[in-house]
Amino acid sequence: MKRPNSTYHQLVQRIPADVASKVRGLTLVIPVGDTVATIVVTPTRKDIRTSLRTRDPQEAKARQAIAVAYLEGVWESARKGPKRLSHKETLALAGEIYQAWANAFEDDPGPSEQWVRAEAANIRANAGQYGRSSLMILSPDERRAHSVEERVGGFADVALAKRGLVVDADSRTRLNNELLKALRQATVLQLRRAEGDYSPDPQANRFPSFPETTGDTKAVSLLSLFDGWAKERKPSQSTVDQWRKHVQAFIAFMGKDDAGQVMKADVVRWKDALVDAGGSPKTINDSKLAALKAAYEWGVRNVRVASNPVTGVSVAHKKRAGEQMQGFTDAEAQAILSAAAKESQPHLRWIPLLCAASGARVGEIAQLRAEDVIEQDGISAFRITAEAGSVKTLGSERTVPIHSAVVADGFLEYARGKQGPLFFDPTKRRTGAKKPQHKIVAKYVAEWVAQLGIASVGRANRKDPSHAWRHRFKTLARAAGINDSVADAIVGHAPDSVAKAYGTVTLATMRDAIERIPLTLNR
């Protein structure tokens, strides 16, 4: 939701009734993007509200999923009751904060005077004389505990929040004491650095690693996350097959299938390796990284993993002059259509012509069935539907008038004499084949165009043997003065604004526009 008078998206989650009394006074450190939101659960608080600090709806969803996963972990920890930290766990948490302090000022520790003042504050905290605590009427032990809490309590919140821990009072006190020791150690380290001494901290290795959870906790398979996404999202089978290979490639790169152990640095290493291997930015971003991102987003939304390490990772790439794909020229289009007219195989005879006359994708035409060729309101047309195969977007499902030149060339007679798919025989599909037949047909058509020997056609010349028909159609539509919204409706492009999404483009309007597209069929 959005907060009144703000353009940022906001997270709102009601505190579960069964834990409300248990989390009173608890400080939440909610991850929001690259920062955190610190919220104290007061006795009167009924829900958790925090800005997601982004206006981008997709980024807001990703951040919300991570924040919700964190909150669910806190609520579940509260249900189980406060945890008692072992001595080793306490030191390990203090060590994680120490490492953060040690790294934060490594390159530029600043003047030594600031670290002298910091150590003086640490000493006052240790003596119970820091902040407001020094003014309280308490016993010496109580005053010291309050003083240390004021000095390092915020860091304790961060350390515990990182692991979704709710601890008992004794564990909190012991953690604060160890954090103060760690802070003093880090302060001395920074003081030495400020004075030019970068020798290793002799006590840096005293902290243990946080003990791995044992018992019923199991690794979360990255492949299981991907399969969960695929089952719920239901993309085309070809996308599932291809993206699953990318996920498997990443698992092989990592050497293990444990989604919870993957860090953003691991994803960056993989991305860099793909770039070094010569992978194109578009393939890496839109296919390989996209597959990982989809799996993790599903995992976060379904509380399988806490965060998405792929967020923000991409190959920086700016299109340069000479990279933009183009449409066929008149001469190139004529050469392809003339060659098609001489072909006896239906997919080579009709698919290039239908693409030229409609700007449809080759795959969309390749999956047409006899029942998709219709007459509506006296207009001959074909329907592109998900039932026939696959469509790229919701806007890709559409009904498109058939150009009169295509009708005159005999396409309707061909379609009326068929049943089922127009350009392949489903009974001849190989057992165990995964790639849809219409995709195979589209590939054959592209290979056929490439083999015609037209020197200026090919991806190296920025003219894809299949997709260049779409570029050409949009170019001809503009030249003919056809409104962009009408051309978009014909080729299946989504409107570029909310305003343009209102209303519909009638079949008659599209028919009149298509008839203005020159389609020279000299044989």
C-alpha positions in Angstrom: 0.0 0.0 0.0 1.0 3.6 -0.2 1.0 6.0 2.7 -1.0 9.2 2.3 1.1 12.1 1.0 3.9 9.8 0.0 4.9 8.2 -3.3 6.8 5.4 -1.6 5.3 1.9 -1.1 4.7 0.9 2.5 4.7 -2.4 4.3 1.9 -3.0 6.8 1.6 -6.2 8.7 -0.6 -6.8 11.8 1.1 -8.3 14.8 -0.3 -11.8 15.3 -2.5 -11.9 18.4 -0.9 -15.0 19.8 2.5 -13.2 20.0 1.5 -9.6 20.8 2.2 -9.8 24.5 5.5 -11.7 23.9 7.0 -9.1 21.6 6.2 -6.0 23.6 9.4 -3.9 24.0 11.2 -5.9 21.3 13.2 -3.9 18.9 12.8 -5.0 15.3 15.5 -4.3 12.7 13.7 -4.9 9.4 15.7 -5.3 6.3 14.6 -2.8 3.6 16.7 -2.9 0.5 20.3 -2.1 1.5 19.3 -0.5 4.8 17.2 -1.4 7.8 14.1 0.0 9.5 14.3 0.0 13.4 10.9 -0.3 15.1 10.2 -0.7 18.8 7.1 -2.8 19.5 5.3 -0.6 22.1 2.4 -1.9 24.2 -0.1 0.0 22.1 1.3 -1.0 18.7 -1.1 -3.2 16.8 0.8 -3.5 13.5 4.2 -3.0 11.9 4.4 -0.2 9.4 7.5 0.9 7.5 8.3 2.6 4.2 9.8 0.2 1.6 11.8 3.3 0.3 11.0 2.7 -3.3 8.5 3.8 -5.9 9.1 0.8 -8.2 6.2 -1.7 -7.7 8.4 -4.7 -8.6 11.2 -3.7 -6.3 8.6 -3.0 -3.6 7.3 -6.5 -3.9 10.8 -7.9 -3.5 11.5 -5.8 -0.5 8.2 -6.6 1.1 8.8 -10.3 0.7 12.2 -10.1 2.4 10.7 -8.0 5.3 7.8 -10.3 5.7 10.1 -13.3 5.9 12.1 -11.6 8.6 8.9 -10.7 10.6 7.6 -14.3 10.3 10.9 -15.5 11.7 10.5 -13.2 14.7 6.9 -14.2 15.3 7.8 -17.9 15.1 10.8 -17.3 17.5 8.4 -15.6 19.9 6.0 -18.5 19.7 8.8 -20.9 20.7 9.8 -18.7 23.6 13.0 -16.7 24.2 16.1 -18.6 23.3 19.0 -18.9 25.7 22.3 -18.2 23.9 25.2 -20.5 24.6 28.5 -18.9 25.5 29.8 -19.8 22.0 26.8 -18.3 20.3 27.2 -15.1 22.3 30.8 -14.7 21.4 30.0 -15.5 17.7 27.4 -12.8 17.5 29.8 -10.3 19.1 32.4 -11.4 16.6 30.2 -10.6 13.7 29.6 -7.1 15.0 33.3 -6.7 15.7 34.1 -7.6 12.1 31.7 -5.1 10.8 33.3 -2.4 13.0 36.8 -3.4 12.0 35.9 -3.3 8.3 33.9 -0.1 8.3 36.8 2.3 8.8 39.7 0.2 7.5 40.6 2.4 4.6 40.0 5.8 6.3 39.9 5.6 10.2 40.0 9.4 10.5 41.9 11.3 13.3 43.0 9.3 16.3 41.3 11.8 18.7 37.9 10.4 17.7 38.9 6.9 18.8 40.3 8.2 22.1 36.9 9.8 22.7 35.1 6.6 21.7 37.2 4.6 24.2 36.4 7.1 26.9 32.7 6.5 26.2 33.3 2.7 26.4 35.0 3.1 29.8 32.1 5.2 31.1 29.6 2.6 29.9 31.6 -0.2 31.6 31.6 1.8 34.8 27.8 2.5 34.6 28.3 6.2 33.9 27.2 6.4 30.2 24.3 8.4 28.9 21.0 8.7 30.9 21.9 5.7 33.0 24.4 7.7 35.0 21.5 9.8 36.3 19.3 6.9 37.4 18.8 5.9 41.0 19.7 2.2 40.7 22.1 -0.3 42.3 25.6 -0.3 40.8 24.9 -3.5 38.9 21.6 -2.2 37.5 23.2 1.1 36.5 26.0 -0.7 34.7 23.5 -3.0 32.8 21.5 0.0 31.7 24.6 1.9 30.7 26.0 -0.9 28.6 22.5 -1.3 27.0 22.6 2.3 26.0 26.0 2.0 24.5 25.7 -1.2 22.5 22.0 -2.2 22.6 21.4 -1.1 19.1 24.2 -3.4 17.9 22.7 -6.3 19.9 19.4 -5.7 18.0 21.2 -5.9 14.7 23.1 -9.1 15.6 19.9 -10.8 16.8 17.8 -9.6 14.0 20.2 -11.0 11.4 19.3 -14.4 12.6 15.7 -13.7 13.7 16.5 -14.5 17.3 14.4 -13.6 20.4 16.5 -14.2 23.5 15.9 -14.2 27.2 17.1 -11.4 29.5 20.2 -13.2 30.7 21.3 -13.9 27.2 20.7 -10.2 26.3 22.9 -9.1 29.2 25.7 -11.4 28.4 25.5 -10.4 24.7 25.7 -6.7 25.6 28.8 -7.4 27.8 30.6 -9.3 25.0 29.6 -6.5 22.5 31.2 -3.9 24.8 34.4 -5.9 24.9 34.3 -6.3 21.2 33.7 -2.6 20.7 36.6 -1.7 22.9 38.8 -4.1 20.9 37.6 -2.6 17.6 38.2 0.9 19.0 41.8 0.1 19.9 42.3 -1.4 16.4 41.0 1.8 14.7 43.2 3.9 17.0 46.3 2.0 15.9 45.3 2.3 12.3 44.7 6.1 12.6 48.2 6.4 13.9 49.6 4.4 11.0 49.8 0.9 12.4 48.0 -1.6 10.1 49.5 -4.7 11.7 46.9 -7.5 12.3 44.8 -7.5 15.4 46.3 -10.2 17.6 42.8 -10.9 19.1 40.8 -10.9 15.9 40.7 -14.7 15.7 39.3 -15.1 19.2 35.7 -15.1 18.0 34.1 -18.4 16.9 31.7 -18.9 14.0 28.1 -19.0 14.9 27.2 -22.7 15.4 25.4 -24.3 12.5 21.8 -25.2 13.4 21.4 -29.0 13.9 18.4 -31.2 14.1 15.6 -31.1 11.6 17.0 -28.1 9.7 17.8 -29.1 6.1 19.3 -27.3 3.1 16.8 -25.7 0.8 17.3 -26.9 -2.7 17.6 -24.1 -5.3 16.1 -26.5 -7.9 13.1 -27.0 -5.6 12.6 -23.3 -5.5 12.7 -23.1 -9.3 10.3 -26.0 -9.6 7.9 -24.3 -7.2 8.1 -21.1 -9.3 7.5 -23.1 -12.5 4.6 -25.0 -11.1 2.9 -21.9 -9.9 3.7 -19.5 -12.7 3.3 -22.1 -15.5 5.5 -20.6 -18.2 6.0 -22.3 -21.5 7.7 -25.7 -21.3 10.6 -24.4 -23.5 11.2 -21.6 -20.9 11.1 -24.1 -18.0 13.6 -26.4 -19.8 16.0 -23.6 -20.7 15.9 -21.8 -17.4 16.2 -25.0 -15.4 19.5 -25.6 -17.2 20.7 -22.2 -16.1 19.8 -23.0 -12.5 21.6 -26.3 -12.8 24.7 -24.5 -14.3 24.7 -22.1 -11.3 24.5 -25.1 -8.9 27.4 -26.7 -10.7 29.3 -23.4 -10.4 28.7 -23.3 -6.6 29.4 -27.0 -6.1 26.3 -27.6 -4.0 22.5 -27.2 -4.1 21.8 -25.1 -1.0 19.8 -21.9 -1.7 20.2 -20.6 1.8 24.0 -20.6 1.6 24.2 -18.4 -1.6 25.4 -14.9 -1.1 25.2 -11.9 -3.5 29.0 -12.2 -3.9 28.4 -15.7 -5.3 25.9 -14.5 -7.9 28.3 -11.7 -8.9 31.2 -14.2 -9.3 29.0 -16.3 -11.6 27.9 -13.2 -13.5 31.5 -12.2 -14.0 32.4 -15.7 -15.1 29.7 -15.6 -17.7 30.9 -12.3 -19.0 34.5 -13.5 -19.2 33.3 -16.5 -21.2 31.9 -14.1 -23.8 28.2 -14.3 -22.9 26.0 -11.5 -24.3 24.6 -9.1 -21.7 21.0 -9.7 -22.8 21.3 -13.5 -22.5 22.9 -13.2 -19.0 20.5 -10.6 -17.7 17.2 -11.8 -19.3 17.7 -15.6 -19.2 20.4 -16.8 -16.8 20.2 -14.3 -14.0 16.4 -14.1 -14.6 16.1 -17.8 -13.9 17.9 -17.5 -10.6 15.9 -14.4 -9.6 12.6 -16.0 -10.4 13.5 -19.0 -8.2 14.6 -16.8 -5.3 11.6 -14.5 -5.5 9.3 -17.4 -5.3 11.3 -18.8 -2.3 11.1 -15.5 -0.5 7.3 -15.0 -1.1 6.7 -18.6 0.1 9.0 -18.3 3.2 11.5 -20.9 1.9 14.5 -18.5 2.1 15.0 -15.2 3.8 16.3 -13.0 0.9 17.0 -12.9 -2.8 20.8 -12.6 -3.4 20.2 -12.0 -7.1 18.5 -8.6 -6.5 20.5 -5.8 -8.0 22.9 -8.1 -9.9 23.1 -7.5 -13.6 25.5 -7.0 -16.5 25.9 -3.2 -17.1 25.3 -2.7 -20.8 24.4 0.2 -22.9 23.3 -0.3 -26.5 25.7 1.4 -28.9 25.3 2.8 -32.4 25.0 -0.1 -34.8 23.4 -2.6 -32.4 19.7 -1.8 -32.9 18.0 -4.5 -34.8 16.3 -3.5 -38.1 13.6 -4.7 -40.5 13.9 -6.1 -44.0 14.3 -3.6 -46.8 11.9 -3.8 -49.8 14.4 -5.7 -51.8 15.1 -8.2 -49.0 11.4 -8.8 -48.3 10.7 -9.3 -52.0 13.5 -11.8 -52.3 12.2 -13.8 -49.3 8.6 -13.7 -50.4 9.5 -14.7 -54.0 11.4 -17.7 -52.7 8.5 -18.6 -50.4 6.1 -18.6 -53.4 8.1 -21.3 -55.1 8.1 -23.6 -52.0 5.8 -26.6 -51.7 6.3 -27.1 -48.0 3.4 -25.2 -46.2 5.5 -23.7 -43.4 7.9 -22.2 -46.0 5.1 -21.2 -48.4 2.9 -19.4 -45.9 4.7 -18.4 -42.7 6.9 -15.7 -44.2 3.9 -14.2 -46.1 1.7 -14.1 -43.0 4.5 -12.5 -41.0 5.1 -9.9 -43.6 1.4 -9.1 -43.8 0.8 -8.9 -40.0 4.0 -8.3 -38.1 3.3 -11.4 -36.1 6.1 -13.5 -34.5 7.2 -16.5 -36.6 6.4 -18.8 -33.6 2.8 -17.3 -33.4 2.1 -18.1 -37.0 3.8 -21.5 -36.7 1.4 -22.6 -34.0 -1.8 -21.7 -36.0 -4.5 -24.3 -36.3 -7.2 -24.7 -38.9 -9.8 -23.6 -36.3 -7.8 -20.4 -35.7 -8.6 -19.2 -39.2 -12.0 -17.5 -38.9 -14.4 -15.1 -40.4 -15.7 -12.4 -38.0 -18.1 -9.6 -39.0 -17.4 -10.5 -42.7 -13.6 -10.1 -42.1 -11.2 -13.0 -42.7 -8.8 -13.3 -39.7 -6.6 -15.6 -37.6 -6.6 -15.9 -33.9 -3.4 -16.1 -31.8 -4.3 -17.9 -28.5 -2.5 -19.7 -25.7 -4.5 -22.8 -26.5 -2.6 -23.2 -29.7 0.8 -23.1 -28.1 2.4 -20.3 -26.2 2.1 -16.5 -26.2 4.7 -14.1 -24.9 2.4 -11.7 -23.0 -1.3 -11.2 -22.2 -1.4 -8.7 -25.1 -0.1 -11.3 -27.5 -3.5 -13.0 -27.6 -5.4 -11.3 -30.4 -7.4 -11.6 -33.6 -5.7 -10.3 -36.7 -7.3 -9.6 -40.1 -5.7 -11.4 -43.0 -4.4 -9.1 -45.7 -6.4 -9.3 -49.0 -3.2 -10.1 -50.9 -2.8 -13.2 -48.7 -6.4 -14.2 -49.3 -5.9 -13.7 -53.0 -2.8 -15.9 -52.9 -5.0 -18.9 -51.7 -4.3 -19.1 -48.0 -7.9 -19.5 -47.0 -8.3 -22.5 -49.3 -5.2 -24.1 -47.8 -6.5 -23.6 -44.2 -10.0 -25.0 -45.0 -8.4 -28.2 -46.3 -6.6 -28.9 -43.0 -7.5 -30.1 -39.5 -5.5 -29.2 -36.4 -2.1 -27.5 -36.7 -1.5 -25.9 -40.1 2.3 -26.3 -40.3 3.2 -29.5 -38.5 1.8 -33.0 -37.9 1.4 -33.7 -34.1 1.3 -37.4 -34.7 4.9 -37.3 -35.9 6.3 -35.8 -32.7 9.2 -37.8 -31.3 8.7 -39.7 -28.1 10.3 -37.8 -25.2 10.7 -34.6 -27.3 10.6 -31.5 -25.1 10.7 -28.6 -27.5 7.2 -27.6 -28.8 6.7 -28.5 -32.5 5.8 -24.9 -33.5 9.2 -23.7 -32.0 11.0 -26.3 -34.2 9.0 -25.1 -37.3 10.0 -21.5 -36.5 13.6 -22.6 -36.3 13.3 -24.3 -39.7 11.9 -21.1 -41.3 14.7 -19.0 -39.9 17.3 -21.5 -41.2 15.6 -21.5 -44.6 15.8 -17.7 -44.8 19.5 -17.8 -43.8 20.2 -20.3 -46.6 18.7 -18.1 -49.3 22.0 -16.4 -49.6 20.8 -12.8 -49.1 24.1 -11.2 -48.0 22.5 -8.4 -46.0 20.3 -10.6 -43.9 21.3 -12.2 -40.6 22.0 -11.2 -37.0 25.5 -10.1 -37.9 23.7 -7.5 -40.1 21.2 -6.6 -37.4 18.4 -8.4 -39.4 17.1 -11.4 -37.6 15.8 -13.9 -40.2 12.5 -14.1 -38.3 12.1 -11.0 -36.1 12.9 -8.5 -38.9 9.3 -8.9 -40.2 8.0 -7.2 -37.0 10.5 -4.3 -37.4 9.5 -3.9 -41.0 5.8 -4.0 -40.3 6.0 -1.2 -37.7 8.2 0.9 -40.1 5.7 0.5 -42.9 2.8 1.3 -40.5 4.3 4.6 -39.5 5.0 5.4 -43.2 1.4 4.7 -44.0 0.2 7.0 -41.2 -1.3 4.2 -39.1 -1.8 5.2 -35.4 0.7 3.5 -33.1 -2.0 2.1 -30.9 -3.6 0.4 -33.9 -0.2 -1.0 -35.1 0.5 -2.2 -31.5 -2.9 -4.0 -31.4 -2.0 -5.8 -34.7 1.4 -7.0 -33.7 0.6 -7.6 -30.0 2.6 -4.9 -28.3 1.4 -3.8 -24.9 0.3 -0.1 -24.7 3.1 2.1 -23.3 0.8 4.0 -21.0 -2.3 3.6 -18.9 -4.2 6.1 -21.0 -3.5 4.1 -24.2 -4.8 0.9 -22.6 -8.3 2.3 -22.4 -10.7 1.3 -25.2 -10.2 -1.4 -27.9 -9.1 -1.4 -31.5 -11.9 -3.0 -33.6 -11.3 -5.7 -36.2 -12.5 -3.4 -38.9 -10.0 -0.7 -37.8 -7.2 -3.2 -37.9 -8.4 -4.5 -41.3 -8.3 -1.0 -42.8 -4.8 -0.4 -41.4 -3.4 -3.7 -42.7 -4.7 -3.0 -46.2 -2.6 0.1 -46.2 0.6 -2.0 -45.8 2.2 -2.5 -49.2 2.6 -6.3 -49.8 4.2 -6.7 -53.2 3.8 -10.3 -54.4 5.3 -10.2 -57.8 6.4 -13.8 -58.6 
